[in-house]
Amino acid sequence: MNHYLEDLNLIDLLSEKHLALRKKVIDSISEDLNKTETHILAILEVHQRLSISEVSRIINLSRQGTHKSIHGLIDRGYVKSVDVKDNHRDRHISLTAKGLESNTNMMIIKKQLEQEIISKLGEKNVELIKALLKEEWLQD
């Protein structure tokens, strides 16, 4: 065990593990995507179509930062901008086939990582962790 983890509180422990897992996923993909971009792709898979403002709120990033990331994804073919019916001002962002394929590849990696965690912690413990994280214990 890393000795620096021994003195961390719950919040910092969760943050450290989250960062380590995200890094493993990003390091395992063959595409040139950063953490924010992979998060945007995952959010778009769940929600199908969102405005830049909606994506920004969900990932808790400034609208300008989100806009820059999304335009990089558009330029590289992971997402596309689509018109909103009966609204000439707003546009929605949705995944392209390349974005869907990238998400599929990331899901394979995440499932492999989950299996590694299960082999170390045991299936019951992993299910307990998942159940606890799904609980409503944070106030908005």
C-alpha positions as CSV (number, residue, x, y, z in Angstrom):
1,M,0.0,0.0,0.0
2,N,1.2,3.5,-0.7
3,H,2.2,5.0,2.6
4,Y,0.9,8.5,1.7
5,L,-2.6,7.1,1.5
6,E,-2.6,6.0,5.1
7,D,-3.2,9.5,6.5
8,L,-5.7,10.7,3.9
9,N,-9.3,11.4,4.8
10,L,-12.2,9.9,2.9
11,I,-12.5,12.7,0.4
12,D,-8.8,12.7,-0.5
13,L,-8.8,8.8,-0.7
14,L,-11.7,8.9,-3.1
15,S,-10.0,11.6,-5.2
16,E,-6.7,9.7,-5.4
17,K,-8.4,6.5,-6.4
18,H,-10.5,8.3,-9.0
19,L,-7.5,10.1,-10.5
20,A,-5.5,6.8,-10.6
21,L,-8.4,5.0,-12.3
22,R,-9.0,7.8,-14.9
23,K,-5.2,7.8,-15.7
24,K,-5.2,4.0,-16.2
25,V,-8.1,4.3,-18.7
26,I,-6.6,7.2,-20.6
27,D,-3.2,5.5,-20.7
28,S,-4.8,2.4,-22.0
29,I,-6.6,3.9,-24.9
30,S,-4.9,4.3,-28.2
31,E,-6.5,7.6,-29.0
32,D,-5.2,11.1,-28.1
33,L,-8.0,12.1,-25.6
34,N,-7.6,13.9,-22.3
35,K,-9.7,13.4,-19.1
36,T,-12.1,16.2,-20.0
37,E,-12.7,14.9,-23.5
38,T,-13.3,11.3,-22.3
39,H,-15.7,12.6,-19.7
40,I,-17.6,14.6,-22.4
41,L,-17.8,11.5,-24.6
42,A,-19.2,9.4,-21.8
43,I,-21.8,12.1,-20.9
44,L,-22.9,12.3,-24.5
45,E,-23.4,8.6,-24.7
46,V,-25.7,8.7,-21.7
47,H,-27.6,11.8,-22.8
48,Q,-27.4,11.5,-26.6
49,R,-27.7,15.2,-27.3
50,L,-26.7,18.2,-25.2
51,S,-26.0,21.8,-25.6
52,I,-22.5,23.1,-24.7
53,S,-24.0,24.8,-21.7
54,E,-25.6,21.5,-20.5
55,V,-22.4,19.6,-20.9
56,S,-20.6,22.4,-19.0
57,R,-23.0,22.1,-16.1
58,I,-22.8,18.3,-16.0
59,I,-19.0,18.1,-16.0
60,N,-18.6,21.2,-13.8
61,L,-16.3,23.1,-16.2
62,S,-16.5,26.6,-17.5
63,R,-18.5,27.1,-20.6
64,Q,-15.4,28.4,-22.3
65,G,-13.3,25.4,-21.3
66,T,-16.1,23.0,-22.4
67,H,-16.5,24.9,-25.7
68,K,-12.7,24.5,-26.4
69,S,-12.8,20.8,-25.6
70,I,-15.9,20.2,-27.7
71,H,-14.5,22.0,-30.7
72,G,-11.3,19.8,-30.4
73,L,-13.6,16.8,-30.4
74,I,-15.5,18.1,-33.4
75,D,-12.2,18.8,-35.3
76,R,-11.0,15.2,-34.7
77,G,-14.4,13.6,-35.6
78,Y,-15.6,12.3,-32.2
79,V,-18.7,14.6,-32.0
80,K,-20.8,16.7,-34.3
81,S,-22.9,19.8,-33.9
82,V,-26.5,19.4,-34.9
83,D,-29.3,21.9,-35.3
84,V,-32.0,22.1,-32.7
85,K,-35.4,21.8,-34.4
86,D,-37.3,25.1,-34.4
87,N,-34.4,26.9,-32.8
88,H,-31.9,28.7,-35.1
89,R,-29.7,29.9,-32.2
90,D,-28.8,26.8,-30.3
91,R,-27.0,23.7,-31.4
92,H,-26.6,20.3,-29.8
93,I,-23.6,18.1,-29.6
94,S,-23.9,14.4,-30.3
95,L,-21.5,11.5,-30.8
96,T,-20.3,10.4,-34.2
97,A,-19.5,6.7,-35.1
98,K,-15.9,7.4,-34.0
99,G,-17.1,8.8,-30.7
100,L,-19.3,5.7,-30.1
101,E,-16.4,3.4,-31.0
102,S,-14.1,5.3,-28.6
103,N,-16.7,4.9,-25.8
104,T,-17.0,1.2,-26.5
105,N,-13.2,0.8,-26.3
106,M,-13.1,2.7,-23.0
107,M,-15.9,0.6,-21.6
108,I,-13.9,-2.6,-22.4
109,I,-10.9,-1.1,-20.6
110,K,-13.1,-0.1,-17.6
111,K,-14.6,-3.6,-17.3
112,Q,-11.1,-5.1,-17.4
113,L,-10.0,-2.7,-14.6
114,E,-13.1,-3.6,-12.6
115,Q,-12.2,-7.3,-13.0
116,E,-8.7,-6.5,-11.7
117,I,-10.2,-4.7,-8.7
118,I,-12.6,-7.6,-8.0
119,S,-9.6,-10.0,-8.1
120,K,-7.9,-7.9,-5.4
121,L,-10.8,-6.9,-3.2
122,G,-13.3,-9.6,-3.8
123,E,-16.7,-9.4,-5.6
124,K,-18.7,-8.8,-2.4
125,N,-16.5,-5.8,-1.4
126,V,-16.7,-4.3,-4.9
127,E,-20.5,-4.7,-4.9
128,L,-20.6,-3.1,-1.4
129,I,-18.4,-0.1,-2.6
130,K,-20.7,0.3,-5.7
131,A,-23.8,0.2,-3.5
132,L,-22.4,2.7,-1.0
133,L,-21.4,5.1,-3.8
134,K,-24.9,5.0,-5.3
135,E,-26.4,6.0,-2.0
136,E,-27.7,9.6,-1.5
137,W,-25.1,10.8,1.1
138,L,-24.1,14.1,-0.5
139,Q,-26.1,17.3,-0.2
140,D,-26.3,19.4,-3.3
